[in-house]
């Protein structure tokens, strides 16, 4: 499963350069969410973004760091179902 996720991420990352500024449409493809979800997150200031004269842009580096901070370790119980695992114990 992890190998499959890594392969998918590598394919996505090959389309987007780390220092590149991405549009809301590109972010929706990168995160696999609807474009309106991206705009809702921006309105609520839940996702890092830059407001430029020609619109809102996202730095992939900031998004990747944001995703890392929001993720939690887990283990696969059944395909598509994850349990959170506390590794501190």
Steps between C-alpha positions, in 0.01 A plus 500: 500500500777746592683420177181569305457836678866589437464421130189719477675785683804470272275526193329807646828659603641452150217723371562774759838650585571567870550876459216541254196714575183301442149621419186385682426261211848350523467472879170315463674249272799471732288442813220308323228731631245718325609852405226646722656317797827682431320835498313411821831415672646833378199694631536329839880543490543124541758460223816701428458730200633820345275780381649653186367773269398235244336265753568248773799270467642214705864397543532123483771504767261673744219260413721194547612631841136575591400146405783353706394699806138387459576131446509240772656157508254220441474145383280340236221290647302452184546663164395862545471477880781623723541487875706760678791345685666666798870424459600678823390209721 
